[in-house]
Amino acid sequence: MNSQVQGLLETVYAQPIHIQSSRSIGGGCINQTLALTLSNGETVFLKHNDHPPNGMFEKEARGLNLMREVKNGPRIPQVVALPEEPNPKFLVIEYIEEGNSGNGYYERFGQALATMHRTTQNHYGLDHDNFIGSTEQINTPEKDGLTFFREHRLRFQQRLARDRGLLPVNTDKKIDRLCDQLDQQLDLSGEQPALVHGDLWSGNTFADNAGKPCLVDPAVHFGLRETDLAMTELFGRLPQTFYDAYQDAFPQNPGYRERKQIYNLYHLLNHLNLFGGSYLASVESTVNTFVR
């Protein structure tokens, strides 16, 4: 694999390239991740998987490129190299060294995310499906955000869990009832399809050396912007200054605190499908909050 990476990098840099050293970068549970130091003085970030889901790295590259188009949004690593083959086994992107967040970082992050969320189009979804972790993420275009979230987020994950025998019958029925009453739970008045990262937990964001917020490992689509905000609270909440800055830059409809658990049900169901029954209690607790 090293020879293929090296050969592709030689094409990118138009000069002979040798990989002088590599070091493992933690945080990934799906792919091998390495920082490669090259003979031309550059350092790049390699993601590798011997058996990736079909199109995973190609879809990730497209997502990164889409987010990079946003002016004054978060910093997004540049795609350096992707093999031109049916199902590439690796992706090389810009290596961004993690720095100190420093004063005002979370305010800058909130403002930058709000800027990205103001990027819109005339329908929810995307022109292609992609992945949330290693799970397929369905992005079938829909004009209505509630329909998109219900059918292609909650119900898709629900079907996967049901087919894998991970959902008790009673819980399955309660999710059906929750989906049927989503219009009573989600206030989408005035909302437009927003360019969202899609998997915005704390491990997918960090500050660079200049204190600029960076985003990696996207599950990009045009969706409900509050899904990104809710995800930042699922595995450890960001400082309140982040949420205040976002609200100042792009005000939300009242009631977010109550509905954020519904948005995170998508990720809890995905974790149930990826990692098994240890997430069932969290799924059931969320559903029971809204359906008795």
C-alpha positions in Angstrom: 0.0 0.0 0.0 2.9 2.4 0.8 4.1 2.1 -2.8 0.7 3.1 -4.1 0.5 6.0 -1.7 4.0 7.1 -2.6 3.3 6.9 -6.4 0.1 8.9 -6.1 1.9 11.6 -4.1 4.6 11.8 -6.7 1.9 12.6 -9.2 0.4 15.2 -6.9 3.7 17.0 -6.1 5.2 16.4 -9.6 8.5 15.2 -8.0 10.0 12.1 -6.5 8.5 11.5 -3.0 9.6 9.2 -0.2 7.7 8.5 3.0 10.3 9.2 5.6 8.3 8.4 8.6 4.8 7.6 9.8 3.0 7.8 13.1 -0.4 6.6 14.2 -3.1 9.1 14.9 -5.6 8.0 17.5 -9.4 8.6 17.4 -10.5 6.4 14.6 -12.5 3.1 15.2 -13.2 2.4 11.5 -10.0 3.3 9.6 -6.3 3.2 10.2 -5.0 6.8 10.5 -1.4 7.9 10.0 0.5 11.2 9.7 3.1 10.7 7.0 6.3 12.9 6.9 7.4 13.2 3.2 10.8 13.8 1.7 9.7 17.2 0.3 9.1 18.5 3.8 5.3 18.1 3.8 3.3 16.1 6.3 0.0 14.6 5.1 -2.8 12.6 6.8 -3.6 9.1 5.6 -6.8 7.3 6.2 -6.7 3.6 5.2 -9.0 0.6 5.2 -8.3 -2.7 3.6 -12.1 -3.4 3.2 -13.9 -0.1 3.2 -17.7 0.2 2.5 -18.1 0.8 -1.2 -17.3 4.4 -2.0 -16.6 5.5 1.5 -13.4 7.5 0.9 -14.7 9.0 -2.4 -17.8 10.2 -0.5 -15.7 11.6 2.3 -13.6 13.5 -0.2 -16.7 15.0 -1.8 -18.0 16.1 1.6 -14.7 17.8 2.6 -14.7 19.6 -0.8 -18.2 20.8 -0.3 -17.5 22.2 3.1 -14.3 23.9 1.9 -16.4 26.0 -0.5 -17.9 27.9 2.5 -16.2 31.3 3.0 -15.5 32.2 6.7 -16.7 28.8 7.8 -14.6 26.3 9.8 -11.3 25.3 8.4 -11.6 22.0 6.4 -8.6 19.9 5.4 -7.8 19.9 1.7 -8.1 16.6 -0.2 -4.5 15.8 -1.4 -4.9 12.5 -3.1 -7.5 9.8 -3.8 -6.9 6.8 -6.0 -8.9 6.7 -9.2 -10.3 3.2 -8.8 -13.8 1.8 -8.1 -13.5 1.6 -4.3 -10.3 3.3 -3.0 -8.7 1.9 0.1 -7.2 5.1 1.2 -7.5 8.9 1.2 -4.8 11.4 1.7 -5.7 14.8 3.1 -4.0 17.9 4.5 -2.5 17.4 7.9 -3.6 20.1 10.2 -1.6 20.2 13.5 -3.8 20.6 16.5 -3.1 23.8 18.5 -4.3 25.6 21.6 -7.9 26.8 21.3 -7.1 29.9 23.3 -9.4 32.8 24.3 -12.5 33.3 22.2 -12.1 30.0 20.4 -15.7 28.7 21.1 -17.2 32.0 20.1 -15.3 31.8 16.8 -16.4 28.2 16.4 -20.1 29.1 17.0 -19.9 31.9 14.5 -18.1 29.8 11.9 -20.6 26.9 12.2 -23.5 29.4 11.8 -21.9 30.7 8.6 -21.6 27.2 7.2 -25.3 26.5 8.2 -26.4 29.5 6.2 -25.2 27.7 3.0 -28.4 26.3 1.5 -30.0 24.8 -1.5 -33.6 24.2 -2.5 -34.0 20.7 -1.1 -32.9 18.6 1.8 -30.4 15.7 1.2 -27.7 15.6 -1.4 -27.1 14.3 -4.9 -25.5 11.2 -3.5 -25.7 8.9 -0.4 -22.7 8.8 1.9 -21.8 7.4 5.3 -22.2 8.0 9.0 -19.3 6.1 10.4 -19.5 2.9 8.3 -23.3 3.0 8.1 -24.8 4.1 4.8 -26.5 7.5 5.1 -29.4 8.0 2.8 -29.6 11.5 1.3 -32.6 11.1 -1.1 -33.7 14.7 -1.9 -36.8 16.0 -0.1 -38.5 19.4 -0.2 -39.7 19.0 3.4 -37.2 18.8 6.2 -39.5 16.8 8.5 -40.0 14.2 5.8 -36.3 14.0 5.2 -35.4 13.5 8.9 -38.2 11.1 9.6 -37.8 8.8 6.5 -34.0 9.0 5.8 -32.7 9.4 9.3 -34.9 7.9 12.0 -36.8 5.3 10.0 -33.8 4.1 8.0 -31.8 3.5 11.2 -34.9 1.9 12.8 -35.2 -0.6 9.9 -31.6 -1.5 10.2 -31.9 -2.2 13.9 -35.1 -4.1 13.5 -33.6 -6.3 10.7 -30.6 -7.0 12.9 -32.8 -8.1 15.8 -31.6 -5.2 18.0 -35.0 -3.6 18.7 -37.5 -5.0 21.1 -41.0 -5.0 19.6 -42.3 -2.5 22.1 -39.5 -0.1 21.5 -39.9 -0.5 17.7 -43.6 0.4 18.0 -42.8 3.5 20.1 -40.3 4.7 17.5 -43.1 4.3 15.0 -45.4 6.5 17.2 -42.7 9.1 17.6 -42.1 9.3 13.9 -45.9 9.7 13.4 -46.0 12.7 15.7 -42.7 14.5 14.7 -44.7 17.4 13.3 -45.8 18.1 16.9 -42.2 17.9 18.3 -40.1 19.7 15.8 -40.6 23.4 15.1 -39.1 23.9 11.6 -40.9 27.2 10.8 -38.6 29.4 8.7 -36.0 26.8 8.4 -34.1 26.1 5.1 -31.9 23.2 4.2 -28.6 23.8 5.9 -25.1 22.5 4.9 -24.3 20.4 8.0 -21.3 18.4 9.0 -23.6 15.5 10.1 -21.4 13.9 12.7 -20.3 16.8 14.9 -19.1 15.3 18.1 -16.1 16.7 19.9 -13.7 14.2 18.4 -14.4 15.6 14.9 -13.4 19.2 15.7 -10.3 20.9 17.0 -8.4 24.2 16.9 -5.4 24.7 14.5 -2.2 26.5 15.5 -3.9 29.8 14.8 -6.9 29.0 17.0 -9.2 28.5 14.0 -11.9 25.8 14.4 -11.4 22.8 12.1 -13.8 20.0 11.1 -12.9 16.5 10.0 -14.7 13.2 9.3 -17.9 14.6 7.8 -21.3 13.0 7.1 -22.2 16.0 5.0 -25.7 16.7 3.7 -28.2 19.6 3.5 -30.3 19.0 6.6 -31.7 20.4 9.8 -29.1 22.7 11.2 -30.0 21.9 14.8 -28.9 18.3 14.2 -25.3 19.5 14.3 -25.8 21.5 17.5 -27.6 18.5 19.2 -24.7 16.2 18.3 -22.2 18.5 20.1 -24.2 17.7 23.3 -24.5 13.9 22.9 -21.1 12.9 24.2 -20.1 15.9 26.3 -21.3 19.4 25.8 -19.2 22.3 24.5 -18.9 25.5 26.6 -22.0 27.7 26.7 -20.1 30.4 24.9 -20.2 28.3 21.7 -24.0 28.0 21.8 -24.4 31.7 22.7 -22.2 32.8 19.8 -24.2 30.5 17.4 -27.5 31.9 18.6 -26.3 35.5 18.2 -25.2 34.7 14.6 -28.1 32.5 13.5 -31.0 32.5 16.0 -32.9 29.2 16.6 -36.6 28.7 17.1 -37.7 28.4 20.7 -37.8 24.8 22.1 -34.4 23.5 21.0 -33.6 22.2 24.5 -36.7 19.9 24.3 -36.3 18.6 20.8 -32.5 18.1 20.7 -32.9 14.5 22.0 -35.0 13.6 19.0 -32.2 14.7 16.7 -29.7 12.6 18.7 -31.9 9.6 18.4 -30.5 9.2 14.9 -27.0 8.9 16.3 -28.0 6.6 19.2 -29.7 4.3 16.7 -26.7 4.3 14.5 -24.5 3.5 17.5 -26.9 0.7 18.3 -26.4 -0.6 14.8 -22.6 -0.2 14.8 -21.7 -1.3 18.3 -24.7 -3.4 19.6 -27.0 -3.6 22.5 -25.0 -1.4 24.9 -26.8 1.6 23.3 -30.3 0.2 23.6 -30.9 1.7 27.0 -30.1 5.2 25.7 -32.4 4.7 22.7 -35.2 3.6 24.9 -34.7 6.4 27.4 -34.9 9.0 24.6 -38.0 7.4 23.0 -39.7 7.1 26.4 -39.2 10.9 26.9 -41.6 11.5 24.1 -43.8 8.4 23.8 -45.5 6.6 26.7 
